[in-house]
Amino acid sequence: MGGVPTKHHTRSKTGNRRSHLAMKNQRLLVCKNCGAPKMAHRACAQCGKK
């Protein structure tokens, strides 16, 4: 018999497993060259410096 789950997963168990799937806020840094906000480990969108 395939296709039928043999164990029931409660909503709390499913929610606990999915608790780490939420989107996280992006942390912005200030570019040292021009002062514009930029993402960490990325080139600045304004001046192109790292």
NORQUI-V572123 format. One record per residue. N is the residue number from 1. NEAR is the number of other ideal C-beta (glycine too) atoms within 12 Angstrom. D_LAST is the distance of its C-alpha to the last C-alpha in Angstrom with 2 decimals. Layout:
<<N NEAR D_LAST> <N NEAR D_LAST>>
//
This chain:
<<1 5 57.57> <2 5 53.96> <3 5 51.57> <4 7 52.80> <5 8 50.73> <6 8 52.98> <7 7 51.04> <8 10 50.19> <9 13 46.76> <10 10 47.05> <11 10 44.68> <12 11 43.51> <13 12 42.68> <14 12 40.83> <15 13 38.96> <16 12 38.07> <17 12 36.65> <18 12 34.60> <19 10 33.41> <20 9 29.99> <21 10 29.42> <22 8 28.51> <23 6 25.20> <24 7 22.94> <25 7 21.01> <26 12 17.27> <27 12 15.53> <28 14 13.23> <29 17 11.12> <30 15 10.77> <31 21 7.79> <32 13 8.59> <33 16 8.66> <34 15 10.83> <35 13 11.94> <36 19 11.72> <37 16 11.82> <38 24 9.24> <39 17 9.84> <40 14 8.92> <41 10 7.24> <42 18 6.24> <43 16 4.42> <44 22 6.03> <45 16 9.58> <46 16 10.72> <47 14 8.90> <48 13 6.66> <49 15 3.80> <50 15 0.00>>
//
